[in-house]
Amino acid sequence: MAQDAKPRVQEYPTCPKGRSCDRDAGKNVNIESMYRFLVVLSLVMSFWAQSSAAQVLTVSTVTRPPFSMVEDGVDTGFSIDLLRELADRLNWQIQINRVEGFSDMLSMVATKQADMAIANISITSAREAIMDYSQPIFEAGLQIMVPSDKLRSPSLWRALLSRDLLIAIAVSFILLIGGGMLMWLFERRSQPYFDRPVKDAWFPSFWWALNLVVNGGFEERVPQSVFGRLFGVFLVISSLFVVSLFVAKITSVMTVEAINGSVNSVNDLYGQRVGTIKGSTAAGFLDRREIDFNGYDGLEPLLADFEAGQIEAVVFDAPVLSYYASHQGKNVASMAGSVFLRENYGMIFPTGSPLVEDANQALLAIREDGTYDTIYRKWFGAKR
């Protein structure tokens, strides 16, 4: 048995002391395990960083100048500029999906086909029930837009130049000249005032008839002949009706002009051909006020009918209508009255989206450092 122990010791020629050899082997195992752990951790961190850096968000939007539109093949607008600023700060990569209808944009978010949506989206309780809003990104409201030629107040000068009143004035002059010349015919041999040739008599005769209608005539020029006196009485009595009709004509012309004139408030919309977009906050407002309106699927067909004269007033978001009136609809459309039904716009996300908190924090930072004001001035000028 003692002889067998010696060759067993020689089985470890490189480790004359077995205890020392076991300690080195343990160290090798620990180093290898740590190396594998570091490799796995590095791969996980690398994957997480790449997935974070490559986060691509699908953003649904709809054309609503000046908030979201396409110019020279590039998506632009107030909301798009704000979105790009958020993406830069939050390391988002965005893919903009422009849809035709406003309801299509909302539906894509509600069904989680899009990660978020941005345009001129009013914050309402009904939408909040099925989606999550960001903090407000814009303060707006509704306003009325009418054709430029109807945005005017009743004017006496325009009433005097109206076709109906000019005709009435012309007829009155003809009657006065005719009545004066008829009186000249009756009185030319009875009193010196009318004793003059026909070529010189027309203005004095017209002047006599005009003063008869306005002032009741001249006492020193009372008709002397029988026919002259009868005709004078007839002129005095009929002048009462002539003056009354003339005043009534002016009043009626100004009244018609006021009725057919501009729409200056919501109360003026009754009886007008009003248009707005289906499902919008403007449509809901008109429904509540029981104002009849034509609902359109989009902004383009609405404005097309407005330009064609099919509708007399448009009720919609004030910034959108104001931008149209100052650009594409310049000299065609004008804003009427003041902004009403104040509302805020926001970005929308699917319910429970983890993006909302990050977006809200970034929005606060954008407002605090003045970036928001810079974007606002670019599209709307200085805040009023």
C-alpha positions as CSV (number, residue, x, y, z in Angstrom):
1,M,0.0,0.0,0.0
2,A,2.9,2.4,0.8
3,Q,4.4,1.6,-2.7
4,D,1.1,2.6,-4.4
5,A,1.1,6.1,-2.9
6,K,4.2,7.3,-4.6
7,P,3.0,6.9,-8.3
8,R,-0.3,8.7,-7.3
9,V,1.7,11.7,-6.2
10,Q,3.5,11.7,-9.6
11,E,0.1,12.0,-11.4
12,Y,0.4,15.8,-10.8
13,P,3.9,16.7,-11.9
14,T,3.0,20.4,-12.4
15,C,1.4,20.7,-9.0
16,P,3.7,19.4,-6.3
17,K,1.3,20.9,-3.7
18,G,-2.3,19.9,-4.5
19,R,-3.9,22.6,-2.3
20,S,-2.2,25.3,-4.2
21,C,-3.3,23.9,-7.5
22,D,-7.0,23.7,-6.4
23,R,-6.9,27.4,-5.5
24,D,-5.6,28.4,-8.9
25,A,-8.2,26.3,-10.7
26,G,-11.0,28.1,-8.7
27,K,-9.6,31.4,-9.7
28,N,-9.7,30.5,-13.4
29,V,-13.3,29.4,-13.0
30,N,-14.3,32.7,-11.3
31,I,-12.5,34.8,-14.0
32,E,-14.2,32.9,-16.8
33,S,-17.7,33.2,-15.1
34,M,-17.1,36.9,-14.6
35,Y,-16.0,37.3,-18.2
36,R,-19.2,35.6,-19.5
37,F,-21.3,37.8,-17.2
38,L,-19.7,41.0,-18.5
39,V,-20.2,39.8,-22.1
40,V,-23.9,39.1,-21.5
41,L,-24.3,42.4,-19.6
42,S,-22.6,44.3,-22.4
43,L,-24.8,42.7,-25.0
44,V,-28.0,43.5,-23.0
45,M,-26.9,47.1,-22.5
46,S,-26.0,47.4,-26.1
47,F,-29.4,46.0,-27.2
48,W,-31.2,48.3,-24.8
49,A,-29.3,51.4,-26.0
50,Q,-29.9,50.4,-29.6
51,S,-33.6,49.8,-29.0
52,S,-33.9,53.1,-27.1
53,A,-32.1,55.1,-29.8
54,A,-34.0,53.5,-32.6
55,Q,-37.5,54.0,-31.1
56,V,-39.7,54.8,-34.1
57,L,-43.1,56.3,-33.3
58,T,-45.9,56.4,-35.8
59,V,-47.6,59.8,-35.7
60,S,-51.0,60.3,-37.3
61,T,-51.9,63.7,-38.5
62,V,-54.3,65.5,-40.9
63,T,-53.9,68.6,-43.1
64,R,-55.0,71.6,-41.1
65,P,-53.0,74.7,-42.1
66,P,-51.1,76.2,-40.3
67,F,-50.9,73.4,-37.8
68,S,-50.2,70.5,-40.1
69,M,-49.7,70.6,-43.8
70,V,-47.3,69.7,-46.7
71,E,-45.2,72.3,-48.5
72,D,-42.9,71.4,-51.3
73,G,-43.3,67.7,-50.3
74,V,-42.2,68.4,-46.7
75,D,-44.4,68.0,-43.6
76,T,-44.6,71.4,-41.8
77,G,-46.7,73.6,-39.6
78,F,-46.9,74.7,-36.0
79,S,-47.8,71.3,-34.6
80,I,-45.2,69.5,-36.8
81,D,-42.4,71.9,-35.7
82,L,-43.4,71.3,-32.0
83,L,-43.4,67.6,-32.6
84,R,-39.9,67.6,-34.1
85,E,-38.7,69.6,-31.1
86,L,-40.1,67.0,-28.8
87,A,-38.6,64.2,-30.9
88,D,-35.1,65.8,-30.7
89,R,-35.3,66.2,-26.9
90,L,-36.7,62.7,-26.3
91,N,-34.6,60.9,-28.8
92,W,-37.7,59.8,-30.8
93,Q,-37.6,58.8,-34.4
94,I,-41.0,59.8,-35.9
95,Q,-42.8,58.5,-38.9
96,I,-45.7,60.8,-40.0
97,N,-48.8,59.2,-41.3
98,R,-51.0,61.8,-43.0
99,V,-54.6,60.7,-43.3
100,E,-57.6,62.3,-45.1
101,G,-60.1,62.7,-42.4
102,F,-59.9,64.0,-38.9
103,S,-61.9,61.0,-37.6
104,D,-59.5,58.7,-39.3
105,M,-56.6,60.3,-37.4
106,L,-58.4,59.9,-34.0
107,S,-59.4,56.3,-34.9
108,M,-55.8,55.3,-35.6
109,V,-54.8,56.3,-32.0
110,A,-57.9,54.8,-30.4
111,T,-57.2,51.5,-32.0
112,K,-53.4,51.8,-31.3
113,Q,-52.5,51.8,-35.0
114,A,-50.6,55.0,-34.3
115,D,-48.5,55.8,-31.2
116,M,-49.8,59.4,-31.1
117,A,-51.5,62.1,-33.2
118,I,-51.0,65.8,-33.5
119,A,-52.7,68.6,-35.4
120,N,-55.4,71.0,-34.1
121,I,-57.0,68.4,-31.8
122,S,-59.4,70.0,-29.3
123,I,-59.3,68.6,-25.8
124,T,-62.8,67.3,-25.0
125,S,-64.2,65.0,-22.3
126,A,-65.5,62.5,-24.9
127,R,-62.1,62.0,-26.5
128,E,-60.4,61.9,-23.1
129,A,-62.6,58.9,-22.2
130,I,-61.0,56.8,-24.9
131,M,-57.6,58.3,-25.3
132,D,-54.9,60.2,-23.3
133,Y,-54.1,63.8,-23.9
134,S,-50.9,65.6,-23.4
135,Q,-50.8,69.0,-21.7
136,P,-52.3,71.8,-23.9
137,I,-50.1,72.9,-26.8
138,F,-52.3,75.7,-28.1
139,E,-55.2,77.9,-26.9
140,A,-57.8,78.5,-29.5
141,G,-61.6,78.8,-30.0
142,L,-64.3,79.0,-32.7
143,Q,-64.9,81.9,-35.0
144,I,-67.1,82.8,-38.0
145,M,-65.8,83.4,-41.5
146,V,-67.9,85.1,-44.1
147,P,-67.3,86.4,-47.7
148,S,-65.4,89.7,-47.7
149,D,-68.1,91.5,-49.6
150,K,-70.6,90.8,-46.8
151,L,-68.5,92.0,-44.0
152,R,-69.9,95.5,-43.8
153,S,-72.2,97.6,-41.7
154,P,-75.3,99.3,-43.1
155,S,-74.3,102.6,-44.7
156,L,-76.4,105.6,-45.8
157,W,-73.9,106.3,-48.6
158,R,-74.2,102.8,-50.0
159,A,-78.0,103.0,-49.6
160,L,-78.1,106.3,-51.6
161,L,-76.0,104.6,-54.3
162,S,-78.1,101.5,-54.5
163,R,-79.8,100.8,-57.8
164,D,-83.4,100.9,-56.4
165,L,-82.9,104.2,-54.7
166,L,-81.2,105.8,-57.7
167,I,-84.2,104.8,-59.8
168,A,-86.5,106.3,-57.2
169,I,-84.5,109.6,-57.2
170,A,-84.5,109.7,-61.0
171,V,-88.3,109.2,-61.1
172,S,-88.7,112.0,-58.5
173,F,-86.7,114.4,-60.5
174,I,-88.7,113.6,-63.6
175,L,-92.0,114.2,-61.7
176,L,-90.8,117.5,-60.2
177,I,-89.6,118.8,-63.6
178,G,-92.8,117.6,-65.3
179,G,-95.0,119.1,-62.6
180,G,-93.1,122.4,-62.6
181,M,-93.4,122.7,-66.4
182,L,-97.1,121.9,-66.3
183,M,-97.5,124.7,-63.7
184,W,-95.5,127.0,-66.1
185,L,-98.0,126.1,-68.8
186,F,-101.0,127.1,-66.5
187,E,-99.4,130.2,-64.9
188,R,-97.1,131.7,-67.6
189,R,-99.7,134.4,-68.4
190,S,-101.0,134.9,-64.8
191,Q,-97.8,135.8,-62.8
192,P,-94.4,137.2,-63.6
193,Y,-92.4,134.3,-62.1
194,F,-93.6,131.9,-64.8
195,D,-93.6,134.5,-67.6
196,R,-90.5,133.4,-69.5
197,P,-89.6,131.3,-72.6
198,V,-89.6,127.5,-72.3
199,K,-85.9,127.3,-72.6
200,D,-85.5,129.5,-69.6
201,A,-88.5,128.1,-67.7
202,W,-87.5,124.5,-66.9
203,F,-85.2,125.3,-63.9
204,P,-87.4,128.0,-62.2
205,S,-90.4,125.6,-62.7
206,F,-88.5,122.7,-61.2
207,W,-87.3,124.9,-58.3
208,W,-90.9,126.0,-57.6
209,A,-92.1,122.4,-57.6
210,L,-89.2,121.2,-55.3
211,N,-90.0,124.0,-52.8
212,L,-93.7,123.1,-53.0
213,V,-92.9,119.5,-52.1
214,V,-90.3,120.3,-49.4
215,N,-91.6,123.6,-47.9
216,G,-95.2,123.8,-49.1
217,G,-94.4,126.4,-51.7
218,F,-93.9,130.2,-51.7
219,E,-96.7,132.4,-50.5
220,E,-95.9,135.1,-53.0
221,R,-96.1,132.6,-55.8
222,V,-99.6,131.2,-55.2
223,P,-101.1,130.0,-58.5
224,Q,-103.5,132.5,-60.0
225,S,-105.3,130.6,-62.7
226,V,-108.0,128.1,-62.1
227,F,-106.1,125.1,-63.5
228,G,-103.0,126.3,-61.7
229,R,-104.7,126.4,-58.4
230,L,-106.3,123.0,-58.8
231,F,-103.0,121.5,-59.9
232,G,-101.2,123.3,-57.0
233,V,-103.6,121.7,-54.5
234,F,-103.0,118.3,-56.1
235,L,-99.2,118.8,-55.9
236,V,-99.3,119.8,-52.2
237,I,-101.4,116.7,-51.3
238,S,-99.5,114.3,-53.5
239,S,-96.2,115.7,-52.2
240,L,-97.0,114.3,-48.7
241,F,-97.1,110.8,-50.3
242,V,-94.0,111.4,-52.4
243,V,-91.9,112.5,-49.4
244,S,-93.2,109.6,-47.3
245,L,-92.5,107.1,-50.1
246,F,-89.0,108.5,-50.6
247,V,-88.2,108.2,-46.9
248,A,-89.6,104.7,-46.8
249,K,-87.5,103.7,-49.8
250,I,-84.3,104.9,-48.1
251,T,-85.3,103.0,-44.9
252,S,-86.2,99.8,-46.8
253,V,-82.9,99.9,-48.8
254,M,-80.9,100.2,-45.6
255,T,-82.9,97.5,-43.9
256,V,-82.4,95.1,-46.7
257,E,-78.7,95.9,-46.7
258,A,-78.5,95.2,-43.0
259,I,-80.4,91.9,-43.4
260,N,-78.2,90.8,-46.4
261,G,-75.1,92.2,-44.7
262,S,-72.4,90.6,-42.6
263,V,-72.8,88.0,-40.0
264,N,-71.3,89.5,-36.9
265,S,-72.3,87.0,-34.2
266,V,-73.6,83.6,-33.5
267,N,-77.2,85.0,-33.4
268,D,-76.8,86.2,-37.0
269,L,-76.3,82.6,-38.2
270,Y,-79.9,81.6,-38.0
271,G,-81.4,81.5,-41.5
272,Q,-77.9,81.6,-43.1
273,R,-76.3,78.8,-45.1
274,V,-73.7,77.7,-42.6
275,G,-70.9,75.1,-43.0
276,T,-68.5,73.3,-40.8
277,I,-66.8,69.9,-40.5
278,K,-68.6,66.8,-39.3
279,G,-67.7,65.6,-35.8
280,S,-65.9,68.8,-34.9
281,T,-66.4,70.9,-31.8
282,A,-68.0,73.5,-34.1
283,A,-70.5,71.0,-35.3
284,G,-71.4,70.1,-31.7
285,F,-71.8,73.8,-30.8
286,L,-74.1,74.5,-33.7
287,D,-76.2,71.4,-32.8
288,R,-76.6,72.7,-29.3
289,R,-77.7,76.1,-30.5
290,E,-80.1,74.4,-33.0
291,I,-78.4,76.2,-36.0
292,D,-78.8,74.4,-39.3
293,F,-75.6,73.7,-41.1
294,N,-74.0,71.6,-43.8
295,G,-71.4,69.1,-42.5
296,Y,-68.3,68.3,-44.5
297,D,-65.9,65.4,-44.3
298,G,-62.9,67.6,-44.6
299,L,-61.6,71.2,-44.8
300,E,-60.9,71.2,-48.6
301,P,-64.5,70.5,-49.7
302,L,-65.8,73.0,-47.1
303,L,-63.6,75.8,-48.4
304,A,-64.4,74.9,-52.0
305,D,-68.1,75.3,-51.4
306,F,-67.4,78.6,-49.5
307,E,-65.5,80.0,-52.4
308,A,-68.2,78.9,-54.8
309,G,-70.8,80.7,-52.8
310,Q,-72.7,77.6,-51.7
311,I,-72.4,78.6,-48.0
312,E,-72.6,82.0,-46.5
313,A,-70.7,81.4,-43.3
314,V,-68.1,79.0,-42.0
315,V,-67.9,78.1,-38.3
316,F,-64.6,76.4,-37.3
317,D,-61.4,76.7,-35.4
318,A,-60.3,80.4,-35.4
319,P,-56.6,79.9,-36.2
320,V,-57.4,77.6,-39.1
321,L,-59.9,80.1,-40.6
322,S,-57.7,83.1,-39.9
323,Y,-54.8,81.5,-41.7
324,Y,-57.0,80.7,-44.7
325,A,-58.4,84.2,-44.8
326,S,-54.9,85.8,-44.8
327,H,-53.4,83.4,-47.3
328,Q,-55.4,81.3,-49.8
329,G,-58.6,83.2,-49.2
330,K,-57.2,86.7,-49.1
331,N,-59.7,89.2,-50.5
332,V,-62.2,86.4,-50.6
333,A,-62.9,85.7,-46.9
334,S,-63.0,87.8,-43.8
335,M,-63.2,86.9,-40.1
336,A,-66.4,88.1,-38.4
337,G,-67.0,88.8,-34.7
338,S,-64.7,87.6,-31.9
339,V,-63.5,84.2,-30.9
340,F,-66.0,82.2,-28.8
341,L,-66.1,78.8,-27.1
342,R,-62.5,78.9,-26.0
343,E,-60.7,75.6,-26.2
344,N,-57.3,74.0,-26.0
345,Y,-55.5,71.7,-28.4
346,G,-53.4,68.8,-27.3
347,M,-51.6,65.7,-28.6
348,I,-53.3,62.4,-28.1
349,F,-52.0,59.0,-27.2
350,P,-53.5,55.5,-26.8
351,T,-54.9,55.0,-23.3
352,G,-52.1,54.1,-20.9
353,S,-49.3,55.1,-23.2
354,P,-45.9,55.4,-21.5
355,L,-45.1,58.3,-23.8
356,V,-47.4,60.8,-22.2
357,E,-45.3,61.6,-19.1
358,D,-42.1,62.1,-21.1
359,A,-44.0,64.3,-23.6
360,N,-45.5,66.4,-20.8
361,Q,-42.1,67.0,-19.2
362,A,-40.6,67.9,-22.5
363,L,-43.5,70.3,-23.2
364,L,-42.9,72.1,-19.9
365,A,-39.2,72.4,-20.7
366,I,-40.0,73.8,-24.2
367,R,-42.3,76.5,-22.7
368,E,-39.9,77.4,-19.9
369,D,-36.8,77.9,-22.1
370,G,-38.7,80.0,-24.7
371,T,-38.6,77.5,-27.5
372,Y,-42.4,77.4,-27.6
373,D,-42.7,81.1,-28.1
374,T,-40.2,81.0,-30.9
375,I,-42.3,78.4,-32.8
376,Y,-45.5,80.3,-32.1
377,R,-44.1,83.6,-33.5
378,K,-42.9,81.7,-36.6
379,W,-46.5,80.8,-37.5
380,F,-48.7,83.3,-35.8
381,G,-46.6,86.4,-35.0
382,A,-46.4,88.0,-31.6
383,K,-49.0,86.9,-29.1
384,R,-51.9,89.3,-28.6
